[in-house]
Amino acid sequence: MLQDRKISLIRLFVLSIAAIMVLFLVGCASVAPNYEASYQNNRALKDAGVGKVALGPFDTGGASSPTFTELSIRGGSMTSPYNNSYVAYLAEALKIELTVAGLLDAGSQIKVSGSLLENSLDASGSSVGKAAIKARFVVRSQTEIKFDKVIAASDEWESSFVGGIAIPRAREHYASTVQKLLNTLFINPEFRSAITLNPNVSSPNKAESIPKQVGAALSAPTTTNAPPLTLAVPATVVAVASETSNKAGPQTGEEWEYLAVDNLFGKQKKILWKVLKVDASGVLEVLQVDGKPDAQFQFGSKADLVAAPIESGFFFGSQWDGQDIPTLRVRGQGDCVARFECEVKLRKAASERITVPAGAFDAIRYEGSISVISTGVRYTLGKVSVWYSERERRLLKQIAQYKSSGIGIQVDETVALQRIKPAQ
């Protein structure tokens, strides 16, 4: 009987382990996220001086693959929310981008069609997830083919052994890979030339072809790697203009979403900055944490450090023109103001290209230290790294690592830009 009990316990243990493995590793049926217009794509289209276009047919170009209708994630499946077809997903994504940019016109003689050639998503690894998409895009003006090229995009991200973490990340990154694919298309000089307004052909006037919310931006500087808004500029000139164009001002309603990750204990907080008002006095933004409003701040052209309810206690502010690098003290409400004074000193370390979940950006990396002043005593705690986009005038990433047994602080936190939602 004792032997039977041991066998039963062993079987129970094995079954429990199997159940845990199923929970951690195996997924079920899911649907890909609905596509959302990308801020970078929106700017690239608006600022390129292109004309309105219509959508032509989308297909598989004669190719056949089960991934065109269903993607596998951890033993489960992910289907498209658009007619259960990833060909339809690609077509809908392009339609949404053109619509948000005010460039979709069913009556246009210029038509963009496409063929989905490759479509893959791999979340099987315990540490790295991967996605890759390849498509052929064709631009026709009546019967003339003006552009015909295969465009590809891929992405990698930190995955997890736990299915409950790996599967949602894979879903999100599939959508962002489609955004990257379209961004590669939109910044292609040949594509831009193919759909650029022709001054010799009648077309809607510029004011009508651009949504009202960007009217102010036409007389203000522009904000993207795309060239400034102009008409019928040759592709070679466009490429040069993109390097010298001015920055654009922020727009009321645009949103910048970040994720703050506590590397010590795994806690996460979603940070959202939304532009409420833009006027001569500056830019008024509201800070939301995990969906709840926390505080409002007015930003100008000076470097700024504001209090935020995250582990590091502060957030590098927006709208800085990048000119002066002063010693910064945190303003607002929180431990870095109420309990003690937090002070950050930065120096310019390098210019580099950085990739965050929201995309790839040219950035200036600043390195420095953080100190606190408590009861009249200064404690130098550790280091701070900041990646800042002078073109976008926004924080891209910040890392804070410091500790002090004297005042009971230990922080290891990474904040990174996740998503940009353009003004509607």
N, C-alpha and C positions, 0 to 999 in steps of 0.2 A: 504493500500500500504506500509506503514511503517513496518507493521508486516511482509509482504512478503519479504521486503528488509532484515529484521533481520534474517529471516529464511534462505535466500539465503547466507548471510554472514556466518551464522553458518555452513551451508553445505559446503561452500568453505573452512572454517577453518578446518572442520573435514577431508575433502578430502586432504587438504595440509598436515595435520598431518599424515594421512594414507600413503601419498606418501613418506614423510620423513622416516616413519617407514620401508617402503619397501626398501628404499635406504640404511638404516642403518643396517637392520637385515637380509635381504633376499639375497641369492646369486644366481648364475646362473650356467650353465654347465661349468666345467673347467677340466683341465688335470693335473694329478700329475707331479711334476718336474721329468725330467730325472735323473736317479740315477748317483751320482758321488762317486768315491772311497774316502774313509775316510783315513786321514793321520794315525790315530791310528790303523785302520784295516790293512793298508799297512805295517806299521812297525811290527805289531803283526805277520803277515804272513811271512815277510822277515826274521825276527830275530828268528823264532821258529825252524829253521832247518828242515822244512817239505819238502816232495817231491812233484813232480808235480802230479796233479790229473785231472781227466776228470769229466764232468758233466753228471749225470744220469737224469732220468725223474723227473719232478716236477708235483704234483697234489694236490688235496684237501684231500687226505686220506679218501675218502668216505663221507666227510662232505659236507654239502650244506648250503650256506649262500649268500644272495644278496650282502654282502660286499666283496665277492671275485671278483666281477666284477665292483662294483660301491660303492663309499662312499658318504654319505650325508653331506653337509656343508651348514648350514643356509638355508635350503629349496632348495638348489641347489645340484648339483652332481659333484663328482670328479672321473674321470675314469683313468685307467692306460694307459700310453703312449706305453705300450708293449702289443699289441694284445688285448687291452681292458680287460686285465686280471691281477689281483694282484698276481696270482700264477706265471704268466710270469714275473711280476715285481720282485718278490723274486728271481727267477731263473736268471734273467738278472743282478740283483744286485750282486749275488754271482759270476757270470761270470766276471763282470767288476772288482771286487776286485781281483780275481785270475789272471786275465789278467794283471792288473797294477803291481801286485807283481811278475809277470813272472812265475806263477805256474800253468797255465792252459795248459794241453796237452791232446788233444782228444784221443791219443793213450795210455794213462796211464791205467794200470790195476786197479788202485784205483779210484773208482767212488763215487761222492757225489750226492745223490738225496735228495729230500725233499717233504714235504707235508705242505701246508698252512692250519692251523687249526683254527686260529682266526685272525680277521682283523677289527679293529675299529678306528674311528676317530670322536671325539666329539668337535665341536666348537660352540655348542649352548649356553654355558655359557657366561656371559658378562665379567667375570674376569679370568676364567681358562679354557684352552683348554687341551684335553687329547687324547692320541693315545695309542693303545696296539696291539701287534702282537705276535702270538704264532705259531711256526712251528716245525715239526719233521724233523730231519736230520739223514740220514743213510749213513754210509761209508761202501762200499763193496770192498774187494780185491778178484776179480774174483767172486766166489760164497760165500765166507766167509764174514759174517757181523762183522765188526770190531768196529762199533760205531752206536748206535741207541738211540737217546735221544730227548726229547721235550725241546726246548729253547724258552724263552719268553722275551719280552722287552716292556717297557712302558715309556711314557714321559708325562710331564705336563709343561705348559708354560703360561705366562701371555697373556690373550686374550683381547678382547675389545668388547664393545657394538656396535661399528661401524663395519659393515660388510666389508668395504673396508680395514680394518686393520686385522680383525679376520680371514678372509678367506686366504689371502696370508700367514699369520703366520701358519695356520693349514696345508697348502700345504707343507711349508718348514719343519715343524716338523714331518710330516709323513715320509718324506725321511730320516730325521735324526734318526727316530725311527727304520727304517730298518737298518741303519748303526749300531745302538746300538745292535740290534738283532744279526747281523753278528759278531760284536765285542765279544759279549758274547759267540758265537760259537768258534771264533778263539782263545780265551784265555782259553778255556776249556781244561784241561790237557788230558782228555780221547780222545777228538777230535784230539789234536796235536799228541798224541801217535799213533792214528789210521792212520795218514797220514805221520808219520815221516819216513825219509829215512832209509831203512834197509841196513846196510853195506854188508850183505850177498847176496843181490839181485842187479844185475847190474842196474845202473841208470845213468842219465847224470851227468857229473862231476859238482862240485859246481860252478865253474866259468861260465859254460854254463847255469845253471839253475837260475842264478840271473842276472837281467838286468845290463847293463854297468853302469848306473848312481849310483848304489850302490857299485860298485867295491871299491871305496875309503873307504866306511864305513866298509868293511870287516877288514881292518887293523886299523880302528879308533874305538873309543868307540861307544856304541849303545845308542839309545834314548828312549826306551819305557818301559812300564811295562812288555813287553814280555821278555823271556830269550834271552841271547846272541846267535848269529848264531852258530850252531854246528850240528853234525850229530849223529843220533841214541842215543840221551840222554834219559834215562828213564824219565817218567813223574814226578816222585818224585824228581829227581835231577833238572829237569827243573824248578820246582816251587821254589827251593832254589836259583837257579842261577838268577832268575828274581829279587831277592831282592838285589843281590850283583853286578849285571852287571854295567859296566861303562856307561857313557853317550855317545851318538853318536854326531858326528859333523853335522852341517847344510849342506844341499845340494843345489847347485846352481839350481835355478828355483822354489824352494818350496815357498809357499805363506801362510801368516797368516793374516786372515781377522778379523777385530774388528768392533764393533758398538759403537760409542760414543753418549750417550743420555743426552741431557740437561734436567734435571728433573724439572727445573723452567719453561721452555717455550715449552718443548716437541720437540725441534729441534733434528735432528739426522744427524750424519755424518758417512759414511763408511770409515774405515781406513784399508789400505792394506799395509803390509810389504812384499816385495819380495826380496829374496836373489839373488844378481847379481853375486857375486864372493866370493870364499873362498880360501884364501891362508895363508901363514905364517904370514902376517901382520894383519890378522883379517878377519872379515866378512863384506862385503860391501852390504848394503841393500838400496832399494829405498822405500820411503814413498809415497803412493798415497792416495789422499783424494777425495772421491766421483768419483773415476775413473780417476783423473788427477794427474800426477806426481807432487810432491811438493818439495822434497829434497832427497839427498842421505847422508847416514851416515855410517861411519866405526865403527864397534863394536869389542871390545876385551873382556878380562875376567874381567874387572873392571865394577862396577856398573855405570850406565849411565842414564842421564835424558836429553832428546832432545826436542827441541821446535816442536810443532805441532799446526796446525790451528784449534784447538778444544777449547771448553770453558775454560778448565783448563789451556790451554796453553802449556802443556808438556805431554810427553809419556815416560814411564819407558822402557829403552832400553833392548835389548836382549843380549845373550851370557855371562852374568855375571855368575861367578862361585860360587857365594853365600858366598864367604869367608869374605870379609870386608864390613862393612856398613858405609860408610863415609857420611859426609854431602855433598849433591849433589846440584850443580848449573846447571841450564838449559843451554844447548849450542845449537847453531843454529841461526835461525832468527825468530823474533816474539816479542810480547810485553814483554815476560819474558827475553828478551835480550836487545831489543832496548829501551823500556820505563823505565824498572827497572830490577833489578836482582832478580830472583826467586830462593829461597833456600829451600830444603826439607831435613828434618832430620827424619830418620827412625830407628825403633828398632824392633827386632824380637819378635812377640807376640805369635805365636802358629804354630804348624804343624797340618794341617787339610785337609780333603777331600773336594773339591769344585766342583760343577757342573755348567758349563757354557754351552751356546748353542753348543759349539764344542765338549762337552763331559765331563766326570768326570776325575779329575786329583788330584794327591797328591800335596799339595801346602804348602808353607811357607807364613804365613800372617805377613805382616809388618805394623806397625802403626806409625804414626808420624805427624809432623806439617809442614806447609808451611809458609814461611816468604818472604816478598819482601823488597828490599832496594831501596828507592826512594828519591832522593835529599839528600842522606846521612842519612836518617831516616829509621830505621828498623820497619816494621809492621808485627806482627805475626797474620796471617789471620784466620787460621782454621786448619782442620785436613785432612790427606791423609791416605788412606788404600790401600795396594798393596798386591795382591796374586800372588806369583811367583812360577813357576815350576823349581826347580833346575835340574831335569832330562831333561826337554825339553829346559831349559835355555830361557824361554819366560815368558812374562807377561801373566797372565790369566785374571786378572781383576784389575781395579783400580777405587777408588772412591775419588773424591776431593770435599770437602765442606768447603767453606770459603767466607768471605766477609769483606769489609772495606769501610766505607763511606769516609775515608780520601783520598783514591785514586780511588774511584768509581768502586769497584769490588764486584761482588756477583756471586758465582759459586756453583752449585750443579750438578755434572756430574758423570755418571757411564760409564766406558769403559769395555767391556767384549769380550772375544774371541768367534767368531761366527763359523769360519770354517778354516780348515787347508787343503791345497791342496799340496799333495806330489810332489816332483820333477818327471817329466815325463822322 
